[in-house]
Amino acid sequence: MYRRLTWVIVLLILLTSCDFSNDYISVGLEQKYDIGKDTIKAFGDASFQLFETSSNNDNLLLRMYPSHSIIEIDVKNYKVDDKTLYVYGRTGYSVINLITNEVVQYQVFDDYSEDEMYYMSLQGISYVENGYIKVIDSYEDFSEDQREVFEELKK
């Protein structure tokens, strides 16, 4: 009797300690893509997924589906405002329209080593894909409202 009760208690402890939920911010869209087991948050129709790349959750990566293209390899902060995802990371700033899946990105690669730049080129960091990603030349090309959001994210 006690042995069976012990197993039930152990099983309950294990089940309650597991996190089966992924944060999914749909902005009113139906989920189009599966959410991976390492995904922390999925946005829009799950075309954009944020997941951890290390066990202590100190490095977050933002990936675009279905192409698996990487938008940001080291997300520092992000914000969802209405139907827009703002991402501030080590490689720069991104504004993502979660309805059209269009990305406007300003990339800053000043503090990367040659090895890191090579890795990023292999992972598809510096790319323009199917017209969905527009890389802008200047941070000033973002609207004043967008820059204000990024300034909040950098704090």
NUNUVEX-744979 format. One record per residue: x, y, z of N, C-alpha, C in turn. Coordinates in Angstrom, 1 decimal, m for minus. Layout:
% residues N
+--------+--------+--------+--------+--------+--------+--------+--------+--------+
!   n_xx !   n_yy !   n_zz !  ca_xx !  ca_yy !  ca_zz !   c_xx !   c_yy !   c_zz !
+--------+--------+--------+--------+--------+--------+--------+--------+--------+
!      X !      Y !      Z !      X !      Y !      Z !      X !      Y !      Z !
...
+--------+--------+--------+--------+--------+--------+--------+--------+--------+
This chain:
% residues 155
+--------+--------+--------+--------+--------+--------+--------+--------+--------+
!   n_xx !   n_yy !   n_zz !  ca_xx !  ca_yy !  ca_zz !   c_xx !   c_yy !   c_zz !
+--------+--------+--------+--------+--------+--------+--------+--------+--------+
!    0.8 !   m1.2 !    0.0 !    0.0 !    0.0 !    0.0 !    0.9 !    1.3 !    0.0 !
!    1.9 !    1.3 !    0.9 !    2.7 !    2.5 !    1.0 !    3.6 !    2.6 !   m0.2 !
!    4.0 !    1.5 !   m0.8 !    4.8 !    1.5 !   m2.0 !    4.1 !    2.1 !   m3.1 !
!    2.8 !    1.7 !   m3.3 !    2.0 !    2.2 !   m4.4 !    1.7 !    3.7 !   m4.2 !
!    1.5 !    4.1 !   m3.0 !    1.3 !    5.5 !   m2.6 !    2.5 !    6.3 !   m2.9 !
!    3.7 !    5.8 !   m2.6 !    5.0 !    6.4 !   m2.9 !    5.1 !    6.7 !   m4.4 !
!    4.8 !    5.7 !   m5.2 !    4.9 !    5.8 !   m6.6 !    4.0 !    6.9 !   m7.2 !
!    2.8 !    6.9 !   m6.7 !    1.8 !    7.9 !   m7.1 !    2.3 !    9.3 !   m6.7 !
!    2.9 !    9.5 !   m5.6 !    3.4 !   10.8 !   m5.1 !    4.6 !   11.2 !   m6.0 !
!    5.5 !   10.2 !   m6.3 !    6.7 !   10.5 !   m7.1 !    6.2 !   10.9 !   m8.5 !
!    5.2 !   10.2 !   m9.1 !    4.7 !   10.5 !  m10.4 !    4.0 !   11.9 !  m10.4 !
!    3.3 !   12.2 !   m9.4 !    2.6 !   13.5 !   m9.3 !    3.7 !   14.7 !   m9.3 !
!    4.7 !   14.4 !   m8.5 !    5.8 !   15.4 !   m8.4 !    6.5 !   15.6 !   m9.8 !
!    6.8 !   14.5 !  m10.4 !    7.4 !   14.6 !  m11.8 !    6.5 !   15.4 !  m12.7 !
!    5.2 !   15.0 !  m12.8 !    4.3 !   15.7 !  m13.7 !    4.1 !   17.2 !  m13.4 !
!    4.1 !   17.5 !  m12.1 !    3.9 !   18.9 !  m11.8 !    5.1 !   19.8 !  m12.0 !
!    6.3 !   19.1 !  m12.0 !    7.5 !   19.9 !  m12.3 !    7.8 !   20.0 !  m13.8 !
!    7.1 !   19.3 !  m14.6 !    7.3 !   19.5 !  m16.1 !    6.5 !   20.6 !  m16.6 !
!    7.1 !   21.4 !  m17.5 !    6.4 !   22.5 !  m18.1 !    5.9 !   22.1 !  m19.5 !
!    4.6 !   21.8 !  m19.6 !    4.1 !   21.3 !  m20.9 !    3.6 !   22.5 !  m21.8 !
!    3.7 !   23.6 !  m21.3 !    3.1 !   24.8 !  m22.0 !    4.2 !   25.6 !  m22.7 !
!    3.9 !   26.0 !  m23.9 !    4.7 !   26.9 !  m24.6 !    3.9 !   28.2 !  m24.7 !
!    4.5 !   29.3 !  m24.5 !    3.8 !   30.5 !  m24.6 !    3.5 !   30.8 !  m26.1 !
!    2.3 !   30.9 !  m26.5 !    1.9 !   31.1 !  m27.9 !    1.1 !   32.4 !  m28.0 !
!    1.7 !   33.4 !  m28.6 !    1.0 !   34.7 !  m28.8 !    0.5 !   34.7 !  m30.2 !
!   m0.8 !   34.4 !  m30.4 !   m1.4 !   34.2 !  m31.7 !   m1.8 !   35.5 !  m32.4 !
!   m2.0 !   36.6 !  m31.7 !   m2.6 !   37.8 !  m32.3 !   m3.8 !   37.5 !  m33.2 !
!   m4.6 !   36.5 !  m32.8 !   m5.8 !   36.2 !  m33.5 !   m5.6 !   35.3 !  m34.7 !
!   m4.5 !   34.8 !  m34.9 !   m4.2 !   33.9 !  m36.1 !   m4.2 !   32.4 !  m35.7 !
!   m4.6 !   31.6 !  m36.6 !   m4.6 !   30.2 !  m36.4 !   m3.1 !   29.7 !  m36.5 !
!   m2.8 !   28.7 !  m35.6 !   m1.4 !   28.2 !  m35.6 !   m1.2 !   27.4 !  m36.9 !
!   m0.1 !   27.8 !  m37.6 !    0.2 !   27.2 !  m38.9 !    1.4 !   26.2 !  m38.8 !
!    2.2 !   26.4 !  m37.9 !    3.4 !   25.5 !  m37.7 !    3.5 !   24.9 !  m36.4 !
!    4.1 !   23.7 !  m36.3 !    4.3 !   23.0 !  m35.0 !    5.2 !   23.8 !  m34.2 !
!    5.0 !   23.8 !  m32.9 !    5.9 !   24.4 !  m31.9 !    6.8 !   23.4 !  m31.3 !
!    8.2 !   23.7 !  m31.5 !    9.2 !   22.8 !  m31.1 !    9.3 !   22.7 !  m29.5 !
!    9.9 !   21.6 !  m29.1 !   10.0 !   21.3 !  m27.7 !   10.9 !   22.3 !  m26.9 !
!   11.8 !   23.0 !  m27.6 !   12.7 !   24.0 !  m27.0 !   12.1 !   25.4 !  m27.1 !
!   11.0 !   25.5 !  m27.8 !   10.4 !   26.8 !  m28.0 !    9.8 !   27.4 !  m26.7 !
!   10.2 !   28.6 !  m26.5 !    9.7 !   29.4 !  m25.3 !    8.5 !   30.2 !  m25.7 !
!    8.5 !   30.8 !  m26.8 !    7.4 !   31.6 !  m27.3 !    7.2 !   31.4 !  m28.8 !
!    6.0 !   31.3 !  m29.3 !    5.7 !   31.4 !  m30.7 !    4.8 !   32.6 !  m31.0 !
!    5.0 !   33.2 !  m32.1 !    4.3 !   34.4 !  m32.4 !    3.5 !   34.3 !  m33.7 !
!    2.4 !   35.0 !  m33.8 !    1.6 !   35.0 !  m35.0 !    1.0 !   33.7 !  m35.2 !
!    1.2 !   33.2 !  m36.4 !    0.8 !   31.8 !  m36.8 !    1.8 !   30.8 !  m36.5 !
!    2.7 !   31.1 !  m35.6 !    3.9 !   30.3 !  m35.2 !    5.0 !   30.3 !  m36.2 !
!    4.9 !   31.3 !  m37.2 !    6.0 !   31.4 !  m38.1 !    7.3 !   31.9 !  m37.5 !
!    7.2 !   32.6 !  m36.3 !    8.3 !   33.0 !  m35.6 !    8.3 !   32.4 !  m34.2 !
!    9.5 !   31.7 !  m33.9 !    9.6 !   31.0 !  m32.7 !   10.9 !   31.3 !  m32.0 !
!   10.7 !   31.6 !  m30.7 !   11.9 !   32.0 !  m29.9 !   12.2 !   30.8 !  m29.0 !
!   13.4 !   30.3 !  m29.1 !   13.8 !   29.2 !  m28.3 !   15.2 !   29.3 !  m27.7 !
!   15.4 !   28.5 !  m26.6 !   16.7 !   28.6 !  m25.9 !   17.7 !   27.7 !  m26.6 !
!   18.9 !   28.1 !  m26.6 !   20.0 !   27.3 !  m27.2 !   20.9 !   26.8 !  m26.1 !
!   20.6 !   27.1 !  m24.9 !   21.5 !   26.5 !  m23.8 !   20.5 !   26.2 !  m22.6 !
!   21.0 !   25.3 !  m21.8 !   20.2 !   24.8 !  m20.7 !   19.8 !   25.8 !  m19.7 !
!   20.6 !   26.9 !  m19.5 !   20.3 !   27.9 !  m18.5 !   19.6 !   29.1 !  m19.1 !
!   19.1 !   29.0 !  m20.3 !   18.2 !   30.0 !  m20.9 !   18.9 !   31.3 !  m21.1 !
!   20.2 !   31.3 !  m21.3 !   20.9 !   32.6 !  m21.4 !   21.1 !   33.0 !  m22.8 !
!   20.8 !   32.2 !  m23.8 !   20.9 !   32.6 !  m25.2 !   19.6 !   32.2 !  m25.9 !
!   18.9 !   33.2 !  m26.4 !   17.6 !   32.9 !  m27.1 !   17.8 !   33.2 !  m28.5 !
!   17.2 !   32.4 !  m29.3 !   17.3 !   32.5 !  m30.8 !   15.9 !   32.6 !  m31.4 !
!   15.8 !   33.5 !  m32.4 !   14.5 !   33.7 !  m33.0 !   14.6 !   33.1 !  m34.4 !
!   13.7 !   32.2 !  m34.7 !   13.8 !   31.5 !  m36.0 !   12.5 !   31.7 !  m36.8 !
!   12.5 !   31.8 !  m38.1 !   11.4 !   32.0 !  m39.0 !   11.1 !   30.6 !  m39.7 !
!    9.8 !   30.3 !  m39.6 !    9.3 !   29.0 !  m40.2 !    8.5 !   29.4 !  m41.5 !
!    8.4 !   28.6 !  m42.5 !    8.9 !   27.2 !  m42.6 !   10.3 !   27.0 !  m43.0 !
!   11.0 !   28.2 !  m43.3 !   12.4 !   28.1 !  m43.9 !   13.4 !   27.8 !  m42.8 !
!   13.1 !   27.9 !  m41.5 !   14.1 !   27.7 !  m40.4 !   15.2 !   28.8 !  m40.5 !
!   15.0 !   29.9 !  m41.2 !   15.9 !   30.9 !  m41.2 !   16.0 !   31.6 !  m39.8 !
!   17.2 !   32.0 !  m39.5 !   17.4 !   32.6 !  m38.2 !   17.3 !   34.1 !  m38.4 !
!   16.5 !   34.7 !  m37.6 !   16.3 !   36.2 !  m37.6 !   17.3 !   36.8 !  m36.6 !
!   17.5 !   36.2 !  m35.4 !   18.4 !   36.7 !  m34.4 !   19.0 !   35.6 !  m33.6 !
!   20.3 !   35.5 !  m33.5 !   20.9 !   34.4 !  m32.8 !   21.1 !   34.7 !  m31.3 !
!   20.9 !   35.9 !  m30.9 !   21.1 !   36.2 !  m29.4 !   20.1 !   37.3 !  m29.0 !
!   18.9 !   36.9 !  m28.8 !   17.8 !   37.9 !  m28.5 !   18.0 !   38.4 !  m27.1 !
!   18.1 !   39.7 !  m26.9 !   18.3 !   40.3 !  m25.6 !   17.0 !   40.7 !  m25.0 !
!   16.0 !   41.1 !  m25.8 !   14.7 !   41.5 !  m25.3 !   13.8 !   41.6 !  m26.5 !
!   12.5 !   41.5 !  m26.2 !   11.5 !   41.6 !  m27.3 !   10.2 !   42.1 !  m26.7 !
!    9.3 !   42.6 !  m27.6 !    8.0 !   43.1 !  m27.2 !    7.0 !   42.9 !  m28.3 !
!    5.8 !   42.4 !  m27.9 !    4.7 !   42.3 !  m28.9 !    3.7 !   43.5 !  m28.6 !
!    3.5 !   44.2 !  m29.6 !    2.6 !   45.4 !  m29.5 !    1.6 !   45.3 !  m30.7 !
!    0.4 !   45.0 !  m30.3 !   m0.7 !   44.8 !  m31.3 !   m0.3 !   43.6 !  m32.1 !
!    0.0 !   43.8 !  m33.4 !    0.3 !   42.7 !  m34.3 !    1.7 !   42.8 !  m34.8 !
!    2.6 !   43.4 !  m34.0 !    4.0 !   43.7 !  m34.3 !    4.9 !   43.1 !  m33.2 !
!    5.9 !   42.4 !  m33.7 !    7.0 !   41.9 !  m32.8 !    8.2 !   42.7 !  m33.0 !
!    8.7 !   43.3 !  m31.9 !   10.0 !   44.1 !  m31.9 !   11.0 !   43.2 !  m31.2 !
!   12.2 !   43.1 !  m31.9 !   13.2 !   42.2 !  m31.3 !   14.5 !   43.1 !  m31.3 !
!   15.1 !   43.1 !  m30.1 !   16.4 !   43.7 !  m29.9 !   17.4 !   42.6 !  m29.6 !
!   18.5 !   42.5 !  m30.3 !   19.4 !   41.4 !  m30.1 !   20.8 !   41.8 !  m30.4 !
!   21.7 !   40.9 !  m30.3 !   23.1 !   41.2 !  m30.5 !   23.4 !   41.6 !  m32.0 !
!   22.7 !   41.0 !  m32.9 !   22.9 !   41.4 !  m34.3 !   22.1 !   42.6 !  m34.8 !
!   21.3 !   43.2 !  m33.9 !   20.6 !   44.4 !  m34.3 !   19.2 !   44.4 !  m33.9 !
!   18.3 !   45.0 !  m34.7 !   17.0 !   45.4 !  m34.4 !   16.1 !   44.8 !  m35.5 !
!   14.9 !   44.3 !  m35.1 !   14.0 !   43.8 !  m36.1 !   12.6 !   44.2 !  m35.7 !
!   11.8 !   44.6 !  m36.7 !   10.4 !   44.8 !  m36.6 !    9.7 !   43.8 !  m37.5 !
!    8.8 !   43.0 !  m36.9 !    8.1 !   41.9 !  m37.6 !    6.6 !   42.1 !  m37.6 !
!    6.0 !   42.2 !  m38.7 !    4.6 !   42.2 !  m38.9 !    4.1 !   40.8 !  m38.8 !
!    3.4 !   40.5 !  m37.7 !    2.9 !   39.1 !  m37.4 !    1.8 !   38.7 !  m38.3 !
!    1.2 !   39.6 !  m39.1 !    0.1 !   39.3 !  m40.0 !    0.7 !   38.9 !  m41.4 !
!    1.6 !   39.8 !  m41.9 !    2.2 !   39.5 !  m43.2 !    3.5 !   38.8 !  m43.1 !
!    4.0 !   38.6 !  m41.9 !    5.3 !   38.0 !  m41.7 !    6.5 !   38.7 !  m42.4 !
!    6.3 !   40.0 !  m42.6 !    7.4 !   40.8 !  m43.1 !    8.3 !   41.3 !  m42.0 !
!    9.6 !   41.2 !  m42.3 !   10.6 !   41.6 !  m41.3 !   11.4 !   42.8 !  m41.9 !
!   11.5 !   43.8 !  m41.0 !   12.4 !   44.9 !  m41.4 !   13.5 !   44.9 !  m40.3 !
!   14.8 !   44.8 !  m40.8 !   15.9 !   44.6 !  m39.9 !   17.0 !   45.5 !  m40.1 !
!   17.6 !   46.0 !  m39.0 !   18.8 !   46.8 !  m39.1 !   19.9 !   45.9 !  m38.4 !
!   20.9 !   45.6 !  m39.1 !   21.9 !   44.6 !  m38.5 !   23.2 !   45.4 !  m38.1 !
!   23.7 !   45.0 !  m36.9 !   24.9 !   45.6 !  m36.4 !   25.8 !   44.5 !  m36.0 !
!   26.9 !   44.4 !  m36.8 !   27.9 !   43.3 !  m36.6 !   29.2 !   43.8 !  m36.1 !
!   29.2 !   44.9 !  m35.4 !   30.5 !   45.5 !  m35.0 !   31.3 !   44.7 !  m34.0 !
!   30.6 !   44.0 !  m33.1 !   31.3 !   43.3 !  m32.0 !   31.5 !   41.8 !  m32.2 !
!   31.4 !   41.4 !  m33.5 !   31.6 !   40.0 !  m33.8 !   33.0 !   39.7 !  m34.3 !
!   33.5 !   38.5 !  m33.9 !   34.8 !   38.0 !  m34.4 !   34.6 !   37.5 !  m35.8 !
!   35.7 !   37.2 !  m36.5 !   35.6 !   36.6 !  m37.8 !   34.9 !   35.2 !  m37.8 !
!   35.2 !   34.4 !  m36.7 !   34.7 !   33.1 !  m36.6 !   33.1 !   33.2 !  m36.4 !
!   32.7 !   34.2 !  m35.6 !   31.3 !   34.3 !  m35.3 !   30.6 !   34.8 !  m36.6 !
!   31.2 !   35.6 !  m37.4 !   30.6 !   36.1 !  m38.7 !   30.5 !   34.9 !  m39.6 !
!   31.5 !   34.0 !  m39.7 !   31.5 !   32.9 !  m40.5 !   30.3 !   31.9 !  m40.1 !
!   30.2 !   31.7 !  m38.8 !   29.1 !   30.9 !  m38.3 !   27.7 !   31.4 !  m38.7 !
!   27.6 !   32.8 !  m38.5 !   26.3 !   33.4 !  m38.8 !   26.0 !   33.3 !  m40.3 !
!   27.0 !   33.4 !  m41.2 !   26.8 !   33.2 !  m42.6 !   26.3 !   31.8 !  m42.9 !
!   26.9 !   30.8 !  m42.2 !   26.4 !   29.4 !  m42.4 !   25.0 !   29.3 !  m41.9 !
!   24.6 !   30.0 !  m40.9 !   23.3 !   29.8 !  m40.3 !   22.2 !   30.7 !  m41.0 !
!   22.7 !   31.5 !  m42.0 !   21.7 !   32.4 !  m42.7 !   21.3 !   33.7 !  m42.0 !
!   22.2 !   34.2 !  m41.2 !   21.9 !   35.5 !  m40.5 !   21.9 !   36.6 !  m41.5 !
!   22.8 !   36.8 !  m42.4 !   22.8 !   37.9 !  m43.3 !   22.2 !   37.5 !  m44.6 !
!   20.9 !   37.6 !  m44.7 !   20.2 !   37.2 !  m45.9 !   19.0 !   38.0 !  m46.1 !
!   18.5 !   38.0 !  m47.3 !   17.2 !   38.5 !  m47.6 !   16.4 !   37.4 !  m48.3 !
!   15.4 !   36.9 !  m47.7 !   14.7 !   35.7 !  m48.1 !   13.3 !   36.0 !  m48.7 !
!   13.1 !   35.6 !  m50.0 !   11.8 !   35.7 !  m50.6 !   11.1 !   37.0 !  m50.5 !
!   11.9 !   38.1 !  m50.3 !   11.3 !   39.4 !  m50.2 !   10.6 !   39.7 !  m48.9 !
!   10.6 !   38.8 !  m47.9 !   10.0 !   39.0 !  m46.6 !   10.9 !   39.8 !  m45.7 !
!   12.2 !   39.7 !  m45.9 !   13.1 !   40.4 !  m45.0 !   13.7 !   41.6 !  m45.8 !
!   13.5 !   42.8 !  m45.2 !   14.1 !   44.0 !  m45.7 !   15.2 !   44.4 !  m44.8 !
!   16.4 !   44.5 !  m45.2 !   17.5 !   44.9 !  m44.4 !   17.7 !   46.4 !  m44.7 !
!   17.6 !   47.2 !  m43.7 !   17.7 !   48.7 !  m43.8 !   19.2 !   49.1 !  m43.5 !
!   19.6 !   50.3 !  m44.0 !   20.9 !   50.7 !  m43.9 !   21.2 !   51.5 !  m42.6 !
!   20.2 !   52.0 !  m42.0 !   20.4 !   52.9 !  m40.9 !   19.3 !   52.7 !  m39.8 !
!   19.7 !   52.8 !  m38.6 !   18.7 !   52.7 !  m37.5 !   17.7 !   53.8 !  m37.6 !
!   18.1 !   54.9 !  m38.2 !   17.2 !   56.1 !  m38.4 !   16.1 !   55.8 !  m39.4 !
!   16.2 !   54.7 !  m40.2 !   15.2 !   54.3 !  m41.1 !   13.9 !   53.8 !  m40.4 !
!   14.1 !   53.4 !  m39.1 !   12.9 !   53.0 !  m38.4 !   12.1 !   54.3 !  m38.0 !
!   10.8 !   54.1 !  m37.8 !   10.0 !   55.3 !  m37.4 !   10.4 !   55.7 !  m36.0 !
!   10.0 !   56.9 !  m35.7 !   10.3 !   57.4 !  m34.3 !    9.7 !   56.5 !  m33.3 !
!    8.4 !   56.1 !  m33.5 !    7.7 !   55.2 !  m32.6 !    8.5 !   53.8 !  m32.4 !
!    9.0 !   53.3 !  m33.5 !    9.7 !   52.1 !  m33.5 !   11.0 !   52.2 !  m32.7 !
!   11.7 !   53.3 !  m32.9 !   13.0 !   53.6 !  m32.2 !   12.7 !   53.8 !  m30.7 !
!   11.5 !   54.3 !  m30.3 !   11.2 !   54.5 !  m28.9 !   11.0 !   53.1 !  m28.3 !
!   10.4 !   52.2 !  m29.0 !   10.2 !   50.8 !  m28.5 !   11.6 !   50.2 !  m28.3 !
!   12.5 !   50.3 !  m29.2 !   13.8 !   49.7 !  m29.1 !   14.6 !   50.3 !  m27.9 !
!   14.4 !   51.6 !  m27.7 !   15.1 !   52.2 !  m26.5 !   14.6 !   51.6 !  m25.2 !
!   13.3 !   51.4 !  m25.2 !   12.7 !   50.7 !  m24.0 !   13.3 !   49.3 !  m23.8 !
!   13.5 !   48.6 !  m24.9 !   14.0 !   47.2 !  m24.9 !   15.4 !   47.1 !  m24.5 !
!   16.2 !   48.2 !  m24.8 !   17.6 !   48.2 !  m24.4 !   17.9 !   48.5 !  m23.0 !
!   16.9 !   48.9 !  m22.2 !   17.1 !   49.2 !  m20.8 !   17.2 !   48.0 !  m20.0 !
+--------+--------+--------+--------+--------+--------+--------+--------+--------+
